[in-house]
Amino acid sequence: MALTDLRIRNAKATGKVYNLGDYDGLSLFVSAKGGKAWHFRYSWLGKRSRMSLGACPELSLRDARTMHASFSIHS
């Protein structure tokens, strides 16, 4: 299920870290204290890895998807 701005705004601290998935490896990481960051999971040469794209709300959903698309093209 793709993320929406409303789901992102409503993501609150729960005391545990969790991820809200968007699509194709892009997700919003929510820390135990409520901090939010965009992460991109990918595999390279058979190894899984994760790249942080930036903090939310400084980096919008649209910008995170654009960055994700540009990295996906090159991988």
C-alpha positions, 0 to 999 in steps of 0.5 A: 500500500502506497503511503500518503501525506496523511499517513505520514503526518499521523505516524507517531512515536509508539516507544518502538521503532517501525517502518511504513512501507511505500513501494519497491524498497522505499519506506519511512522509518519512525524512531521510538521517540518520533523522528522520521527518516526516509530509507531505501532498501536495495540489494547489490551483488547479493547483499541487502543494504539500506540507504538513508535519503533524508529526514521527514518533513524536510524531505517530502514524500514526492522528493523521496520518491524522486530520489528513490526512482533515480537510484533505482534506475542506476541499480 
